[in-house]
């Protein structure tokens, strides 16, 4: 009878430990989802901003008869302001830091496929190399 009671106590303790671990994992998942949603919203906002800048720079170059050289970061050539370029680098630094802080490899791969791929103009080969590097960690 004592053995059964001990086995039951051990089982109950295991269940409590598993539930505690499950709650911790759920919290980590929720936190990661919040960070992912935030990055997704930032990405969409940056896409909209880039479209506006490209369309505005396209109109001004047509109106003036000059051609603009496209920069890989801010989307506009000589017509862009220094402040806009600085903001783009601040945004890039923020995204890279969030990428490095991200522990979940799937989320890192998502960042490479979306935000970083867009900002750094990754082609398919670049994406594959970055994702392979993430997987190798």
C-alpha positions, 0 to 999 in steps of 0.5 A: 500500500505504501508503494502505491501511495509513493507511486501516486505521489511521484506521478502527481509531482510529475504532472505538476512539473509537466504543467509548470513546464507547459505554462512556461513554454506557453509564456515563451510562445506568447512572447515570441508571437507578440514579437513576431506580430510586432516585426510583421507590422513594422515590416508592413509599415516599412513596405508601405513607406518604401512604396511611397518613397519609390513612387515619389522618387519616380514622379520627381525623376520623371518631372525633372527629366533626371534618373535616380540611382536606387540605393539598397537600403532607402530605395532612393538615390541622390534625391533622398535626405540624409535623415531618411538614410539615417532612419533606414540604418537605425531601422536596419540595426533594430531589425538585426538586433531583434534577429540576433536576440531571437532564440527560435530558429523558425522565427529567425528563418521567417525574419530572413525570408521577410524583413531581412531579405527585403532590406538586404535584397536577398536572392534565393541563394542568399536566403538559403545560406542564411537559413543554413547558418541558422540551422547549423547553430 
